[in-house]
Amino acid sequence: MDDPKTVQDQDAQRREQAFLSGFCQDMESPLNVILTGAEFLAEAAHRSPGCYTPQQEHALQSIQDSAAVLGRMAENILDAYQCLSAGAAVRPQAVELVSHLERLAQLVAPCAARQGVALAFSAGAQSLAVMTDRILADRVVLNLLSNAVYHGGARGHVWMELEPGEDKHLLRVRDDGPGLPAALADRLNSEQPFSPPSTRGSGLGLYLCREFCKALGWHMYITGSPQGTSVELTIPSGWDAAGELHSSPVSAMLEADDMRRMVQREFAQQK
């Protein structure tokens, strides 16, 4: 017979998840209306140059940017809840890292191109086998790539570079954008609990990447400067994780179609 307190906790957890899910979905509809209206106004400006004053153009761009940030925050709120709500086993499997990373780069490249961002992937080996949780690793890499494209700035560059080692490999995702605030990078590197910064961008996506990396037995280190942001992941070739994610089950969260939809959603509001 189940412990009454356990049943009560599980019921409360389900109610919280339903609330957060409903909250994020409720945000989606008005955000889409705002973004559609802003896009309509932007197209009018494109057809009739000079129809808006510089102040009006700035206000329109601010509306688009702010709505896109809110959309990303809604997605990250759900991920954060799932990440921190309940423990789950991480499922290791053999992954051919080079071809897998190349596929993820190809998945993001069209979205990056629409943003005017050049995305490049390079690897120091033709083949590299590792043991990891594929779905969880995908979540980390896609989040880092989307962050770099989104925050790197239009007409910028994003590089994903893999450097093989004997028992550990280095994966670096970097951009030449304005750079992550040093205070946020320091807080993430010191593994302090998440708290929203006062600067633009919540940092929640990077915080989730950090927690996912810990579950995988990876190490993440972030460097921010005016010349851009660099995120380095140290990836063991074997399985070097505790085998437990102190969070929700994510191994079954994202299959190929889900990842494609996630990438499209990530950039749909940033054309």
HELIX and SHEET records of a PDB file:
HELIX    1   1 PRO A    4  ARG A   47  1                                  44    
HELIX    2   2 PRO A   54  SER A   85  1                                  32    
HELIX    3   3 LEU A   97  ARG A  114  1                                  18    
HELIX    4   4 ARG A  134  GLY A  152  1                                  19    
HELIX    5   5 ALA A  182  ASN A  189  1                                   8    
HELIX    6   6 LEU A  204  LEU A  216  1                                  13    
HELIX    7   7 ALA A  256  ALA A  268  1                                  13    
SHEET    1   A 2 ALA A  88  ALA A  89  0                                        
SHEET    2   A 2 GLU A 244  LEU A 245 -1                                        
SHEET    1   B 2 GLN A  93  GLU A  96  0                                        
SHEET    2   B 2 ALA A 129  THR A 132 -1                                        
SHEET    1   C 5 ALA A 118  ALA A 123  0                                        
SHEET    2   C 5 HIS A 157  GLU A 163  1                                        
SHEET    3   C 5 LYS A 168  ASP A 175 -1                                        
SHEET    4   C 5 GLY A 228  PRO A 236 -1                                        
SHEET    5   C 5 HIS A 219  SER A 225 -1                                        
END                                                                             
